């Protein structure tokens, strides 16, 4: 069964929430919608669910016009970034709710609810009130509620964003195993997120969305290796990819008085206004490197993010250990220049270390 | 620091409370134990004589009490159903929403006594516009002089006057409901009707209980409508407890006896409203 959309547009006021969005989703696949906040992810999911009607465009499911089907007959399930449950019902009743809307007998409901509880690890919590649960548990309840009905389309709208770090890691693992367990065989899974790491870990087909427009579609690996534009490179990397204005002359990349030999895939680019992109993890501390000044050093988890400056060039470096730096410290770094990307002046990818997109 | 002076600050409030609440209740209890009437004004002590008379020799009081129960329960149920329907209607996105919201509140803003006078004119059997219209269909109900119909006339006026209050409380409740469960319910496959039954209504249970109790307390004091519309008539067929107590106390000046009725009425109301609140909570909140 296919879910196909053509030229969906939604513009409630003066800004596009969806701008000519088209896609073709097949059952048994996981699709990740990657985009910053306000890029239209939630709007897109709501449109698929039927909570929003687009201004123009069409959605077809299994060949039928999906926009004509009212929400409650669409057989979709959705998990929201806020933990949405029914506050007046207990855990069991919450999960049973979608089943009660179809005339299923009680013993079948019990069985399915217990199965769902098991798969999200909430056995023993059936009688609890929703308000007595922690955020993570509430989100599990809404996940169980969306699993129990075996919907043809399962929408997950940034389901992990409001959870603390530990829980997020844990639930993400659980998602991965849930998704791989064959749940996805007949389901179209659509997962939206702002987090590039989540996108890569889920490893599905990625749709990069920005200001309501689809920027790039492809497998996670492809998006990571060959982002087709500066914007995609920014969105699909956290911290965003460093963009350096440089010149390539005689096989050398030159900027801010730094001169490094250009790798093969960049050496033939000669044009003006070229931008070099380098991931923050592709820069390392090195005694014999180039001097930069520390503008800010933040420790996040087990890594240190250094915001560095030299002349007009600002870059972010992430180092896989906890280090203490003071502001205005001078440090020396080296670029793994063979991992560098090049973008044309208009933002389009010119060359990537993984591809053969030269030209 | 010495915090004893905090009691000092409690005194003003306490004085008012004693003056307007506690003293009158104690005085009514003492009054009910006296034979105060227009011939013998004064707090002579006659023991429980008034209460014995009330419980053994005054069916009119109990009739008026059961009549009151019928009237107040019926009006409050009708007010709840109509009020909820109207509130639900203007809660949704409909055209002229603001206009309707104000329109539905108009009856509450009018003066009850004057409106009842107008209703009495409306329902006048030979001169009123209602029967003038109905006579085209060959009917002319005796709105105010038939013992059964008169009760429903009282109900109509009460419902008209006080549904807006219910409407206001329930609309406030609806507007304060979280939006998320409704989104979830739609996606979970609940049609609009099922959404109302399984989400809106249960979520509204706490405020419904509050609104019903407030209106029951108010409705059981019903006095002005009866006074103006029928004066308890025809006969005693629309006489309610408060109206009967008013007749005994302030028309016949049997102050002692009226006090014993008031106090008995107060006790019954406290007990029955507590039970009603408990039962409603049990049914609606499943607690």
Interface residues (C-beta under 8 A of the other chain):
Chain A: X49 X50 X51 X71 X72 X73 X74 X75 X76 X77 X78 X80 X82 X84 X85 X86 X87 X88 X89 X97 X98 X100 X101 X102 X142 X145 X149
Chain B: X178 X180 X181 X183 X184 X185 X186 X187 X188 X189 X190 X191 X194 X198 X199 X202 X203 X205
